[in-house]
């Protein structure tokens, strides 16, 4: 039974420059919270070009800020090529600040980028802190290789700023899986603010059904947003072409950010393989994962949570650059026996990939690995938010006592 909170407001920020991970994580948290608390309103600020392609529950809405895209070399550019990056960032910064001033949130949750893209949220953090909003930084359980994260954060004095502005840091995983700040010099005061909430459990939305839902026995091949997923899809298709005994049906989802030329090439290649069906995008991925016999993926955060939530045998081929996040997650999950893993240099061999695909349907699901999957993140967040909002008059004291 949902509890009622009188006009409580949560603002969330998701910078979204590459892929769908940040927006999908924010949306999962928002949906869980409005389900638990009537009277709670949540607004998500998102830079995702396709933020509007997803459905949102009542009392969850989004504000779209101008999109900036991340290039493969890690640099950024405006999606609207006629607008200078500097101007785009200025528009984003003022939209974020204006939204915060108008919405007046009780809690502000920032996803992954502590000061926002190129520092665009710092001004808003200072404003909200002065008016007593609870400020939360949400981090994936794996951020990046320590030397890469440290170099990025040192340049901009991020560690001190997190400690200065944020009341709480939620880590979206359990403490015994991975520590996102491992190998970094973390102040004791910041360590005290860290709360390892557990993985964010996913479920299939009631009522809405995917037009691609199937009843047969299939492997799902997904690359998340798809911006850098074409290599994995080529590897899977090459395995089918090389091994005639590989007759397991596969549903391949390319992802909305896959470049058009790559997409056309893969659609054409897939048409020649009788066991493969290729689709471009589905905004109900949970249903497709739930229905699959096994999952082949790059292992971004959301897909990993879905693999655990729906207890699916999985083969992970992680991205290894420019960030090592997927590689570190896949290695750790593979060590714990939760998934199978191939490195990109292994999956490019069609015979190796074919063998891995043939093994997948009979692989034990993650729940049989002997490891606790720790899917309590959404429940933990919900309890924390309820406690803070109940004690709104003294909520900062409550936050400090976490």
N, C-alpha and C positions, 0 to 999 in steps of 0.2 A: 504494500500500500504506500503510495507516494505521500511524503510529508509536505506540508505547505510552508513555504518561506515567503513572507510578504515582500514583494517587489525587490528581491535580491537580484543583483546584476553582475555578470561576469563578462569581461572583455578578454578575447584571446587574439594573439598575433602570430601569424604564420607567414614567413617571408617568401617562401615558394619561388625559387628561381630555377629549379631543375627537378622534374619529377613531381609526384603527387604525395610523397610521404608525409610532409608536415601538415598539409590540409587534412588528409585522411585521419591522421592521429588526433588533431584538434576536434574533428567532427565526431570521432568515436567517443572522446571524453565528454563533449558537449551533449551528445545524445544520451549517454549514461546518466549525466547529472539532471537533465530535465525530466528523465523518466523517474528519478528518485525524489525530485523536489518540485511540487507544483508551485507556481508563483515565481520561479527562477527564470530569468531571461538571459540568454547568451548571445553575444555578437562576436563573430569571427572576422578579423581583418586579414584578408588574404591577397597575395600577389599572384595566385595561380590563374593562368589564362582560362582554365576550364572550371573555375570554382562553381559556376552556375550549372554544370552538367550533373551535379549530384543533387539528390533530394535531401531536404533538411526537415527535421521534426518541428512541430509547432514550438514556438518560443526559442528556436535557434535560427539565426539569420547571419548573413555575411555582408561585409562591405568589401568591394573589390578596389584595390589600389592599382595604379599603373604597373604593368608587368615588366620585370627585368629578367633577362635570361642569362643563365650561366653557361659559358662556352666550355668546351672540353678541356681547355687549358686552365680552367679555373677563373678566368676573367669574366666580367659582366658586361652586358650591353642592353640598351633599351629594346623592348620588343617592337615598339614603334620606331622604325629606323630613322625617321625624320626628326625625332626628338632626341636631343643630347642627353647622355646618361646623367649628367649633373642636374639638368632640369627635371628629369624623371624622378630622381632621388629627392629633390626639393618638394615636388608635388606629393610624393609618398609621405615624406616626413610631416608635411602640414596636414594631410588627410588623417594621418594616425593621431596627431595631437588634437585636431578638431573633433574627431570621433570620440576620443577620450573625454574631452571637455563637455561634449553634449550628452554622452551616455552616462557619465559619472559612475563608473563601476565600483563595486565593493571589492572585487578581486580582479587582478590583471595577470593573465598567464601568457608568458612569452615562450614560444617553441624554439628551442635549440640555439638561436643566435642571441646571445645575452644582451647586446646593445642594438639588435636588429641589423639589417643589411647596411653595411657601411655606416653604422652608428645612428641609423634613422629613428631609433626608438628612445635614445637616451633622454632627449628633451621631454618626452611624454612620461618616462619613468620618474624624472625629477619632479614634474608637475603632480603626478599621482601620489608619489611618496609624501609630498608636502600636504596633501589633503587626506592622508590616512588610508589610502587604498592598500590592501594586502598585495604585495608583488611576488609573483612566483615564476621561477625559471624552470621549464621542463626540459630535461636532457634525455636523449636516447641512452640506453645502457652502454652502447659503444659509440663514441664520437669519432675518433680517428686514431691513427698511430700517435703515441705520446709526443714524439719529436715534431710531428706536423702540427698537432694542436697547440703545442707550447709555442712554436714559432709564430703561429697565427695570433694567439692571444697576447703574447709578450709585446708584439708590435703595437698593440692598441691598449695595453694596460687592463686587459679584460678581467683578470682574476680579482684585482682590487675593486673594480667597478661592480662586479657581481656581489662582492661582500658589502659594498657601500649601499647599493640600491635594494637588493632582494631580501625578502623576509624568509623565503623558503626555496629550496632547490629540490624538485622532484626528479628522481631518476626512474625512468620507465622500465625497470627490470629489478631482479632480486640481487642482493649484495654478493651472493656466491656465484653469480654468472659472470659478471664483468663490472669493473669500476671505470666509469667514463673518464675520470681524472687520474687514472693510474699513471705513475711516472712524472706527475706534475707537482710542483711545490704549492700545496694547497694550505692556506692559512687555517689554523685550528677553528677560528670563528666561523669560517665558511663550511668546514667539515660538519660542524654542529647543525648547520641549516639543511644538510643533505638528508633526504628521506627516500630510501629505496622502496618504491611502492609495489614493485612486481610488474610483470608483463600485462599489457592491456588486452583483456579477453574480447574476442569478437563473436558476434552472433549473426544469424541470418535475419534480415528485417522481415517483420510479419506483413503479409499482404502483397508487398511488391514482389513481382517475380521477374527474374532475368529473362529476356527474350531468347537468350542463348542456353538456358537451362536444358540439361540432357538427362536421360534416364539410363543411358548405356554405360559401359565400362570404359573410362577414358583417363588418360594422363592430361593434366592441365600444365601447359607451358606458359609461364607469365614472366614478363620482364618489368613489372611495375609500370612506371610512366613510359618506358620504352625509349627514352632519349638516347640511351647507350646500350640498348638490348639486342641489336640486330645480330651481333656475333653469336650469342647463345642460340638464337632461333636458327641461324645458319648451321650451327654445330648439330642441333637436333635433326634438322632436315637432311644433312649430309649423312648422319648415322642411318637414317631410314633408307637413303639411296644406296648405302654401302652394304647393308645387311638385309637380305630378303627374308630372313627368319624373324625380323622385327615387325610384328603385325599388330601390336597394341595400338588401339586408336588414340589419337592425341588431338586436343583442342589447343590451338596456339592463340594467345591474346597479345597482339603487338604493342599496345599501349598508345595513348593519344599523342605523345611527344616524339614518336619515332619519325625521323625525317622522311618526307614524301618519297624520295627516290628509293630509299631502303625498303620502305613499306611496299612499294609497287613490285620490287624485285622479289620480296619474300612471298607476297600474295601469289605471284606467278609461279614461283618455285614450289609452293605448297600445293597448287592445283595439280601438279604432275605426280603427287604422292597420294595414293588412294586412302591411306590411313589417317591423313592429316586434314583437319579443318582449320582455316585461319580466319580469325575475326580481328577487328581493329581495336575495339574498346568495349568495356562493359562496366557500367557504374554500380553493378551489384556483384563485384568479384567474390564476395563472401559466399554467394550461392554456388558459384562455379567451383570454388575450392572445396566447399562442403560436399559437392556431388562427385568429386574426382576420386579415382583409385589411388593416385599419387600425384605429387606436384614437383615440377622442375622449375627452378627459379634462381634469381640472382641473390635472393636473401636479404632484401632491404628490410627495415624494421617491421613495417605493417604486414608484409607477406609472411615474415617469420612468426609474428603473433597469430596469424590466421592458420598457419601450418600446425602450431601447437593447439590453438583453440578447437580446430576441427579434427585434430589428432591424425594427421595424414603423413604417410611415408613420403619423404622428400629427398630430392637430389638438388644440392645447391652448387651453382657455379658462380662464385662471387666476382664482382668488379674489384679490380686491384689498384686502379688509379683513376683520378687524382687522389681520392680518399681511400684509406684501407679499412673503413668501417665494415663493409660487407665481408671482407676477408677475415677480419678478427672475429666477427660474430659466427661465421661459418666454421672456422677452426674450433672455436670454443664449443659450439653445438655438436660438432662432429666428435670432439674429445669426449663429450658426455653421452655419446651414442644416440643423440636425438635426431640427427640427419646424416645422410651421406654427402660427401663433398668431392668435387673435382675442381682442380685449378683450371683457369682458362687454357693453359698450355696442354692440359690433359684432355679437356673436352673437345679440343680442335681435332683430335684423332678420332675419326668416325668409328673405328672398331672399339676403342675404349668407351666412347659415348654410347654406342649400341649396347654393349654389355651392361653398362650402368642402367640404361633405360629398361632393359629386360629384367634386371634384378629388382627394380623398384616396386612393382605391384605386390611382390611377396615379402617385401621388407616389413619388419615389425613397426607399428606406429610409435610415435615418440613416447606415449604413455607406458610402453612396455620396456623403456630403456633403463628403468630403475632410477631415473632422475626426476626430481620434483619439477613440474613445469612452471610453477609460480604464476598462475594467471589471475592474481588477485588485485591487479593494479587499479581497475576501475572502481572496485568496491572500496579500496583503501582511500582513493581520491575522494570519493563520495562522502565517506565518513569524515574526512578532514575538512572538506568544504562545509558540511553541515555544522560541525563544531565551531568553525570560524564565524559562520553567519549567525548562528545562535548567540554568539557572544560578541556581536558587532560593536557594541559600545567599547569593549576592551579587547577587540580582536588582535591587536598587535601584541598584547601581552600573551595571548593564547599562542600566537605564531611562535614567539620566542621560546615558549615552553615545550615545543614539539619534542 
